């Protein structure tokens, strides 16, 4: 008797869950407003990528053309495929001490796998991910970028 | 000549008499056959193209996508572009394949569905052949397609094809029973197997209303088993992409693949057309006994439109099922058939016979 009721309960529970599924897809079908497709080339003007999108590695600069990179080289060490090259220089600062600063932060976009280790390990949060994703170029040398802007200096208070 | 959208029998009779007037009866029959063949072929191609487009749009909307929208307005010419591409694809010869069977298989599949379409009544008088065992003929012909599937799998000399074909064989042999018994249930109610008389019997109420609960159960079982018989999802183990690349048509390319593809969609149309004919009155408009004004309004809509609307309604239902449910495993598939559908179906047949014998139906 027990297995008999089990059999019918199985049928009705199964039917109920099937109708639940049908309800979900039916709702989507009759509500075109839920469409998530981006009509990409047509909407490039107002296309906004989501915050976590990893388009490219950038070095944010403030309005005084200052960045936070100390030139420590941790990103270069952590990069698994050598996409980052740090060229540092030594200057004498106001206190008369020698200081290591960044000369060029070279980023090879063509080799980058967007793993995010450089951004994650940077001790001074100098690196970030940009939202730009249209990287196609006709010459691959254009994929090698210098992240610190010319004439930029390190931000005050970043060690 | 008298042409009417509501009754094609005078139109076909006019073609017949004018042909017989100009040639011997044997030639007249031959010319008629060719005309019907061409008409059905054109219909077949148009419906196939439309169904592929409809499927892509329906599944896109159900998955919150847009679907094809580049070729033509709303992407309507997408399937035509696909067809043109398929026509130009190279037919790859397979090493160690059984050449004859490999080439014959797609034709068997497509001829099986082509023959089934001949017996389907599209409108009053618009039916290629009205057999007195119409339902039986349709069941017999629609199960022919599996021979083509098995041949394709065997002749391809490919393990994925063979596994796919064997799964398809097990599936169709099992679910054929359910399709048959569900239709037999309705034949018990109709009292005839002739499709034109089945439709005539639904003048004052479609069988799904006349037959009460057993008819509804039979319809649900028919839709489940019919979806399985056409090898469509959630019963598409025969071509389970994730396991078998494409199942029995892995090795096919170009127009031969297009034949399998087209036959799948036409089988869906045929299953839906049979369901529309047997459960929803085919081309018969919706009538309520005694409401003469309402009936006149319903009669104003041509029967062809009724038939197509019902059929595509059921096709939409099948697409809805396909794009909602995940694929069954082979043991789940056989459990569903042998432990659930078949016992329920046999009990349902008894219930229907009881209903008819006691006169509880209308």
Interface residues (C-beta under 8 A of the other chain):
Chain A: X11 X18 X21 X22 X24 X25 X26 X28 X29 X32 X34 X35 X36 X37 X39
Chain B: X58 X60 X61 X62 X63 X64 X65 X66 X69 X320 X321 X323 X324 X325 X340
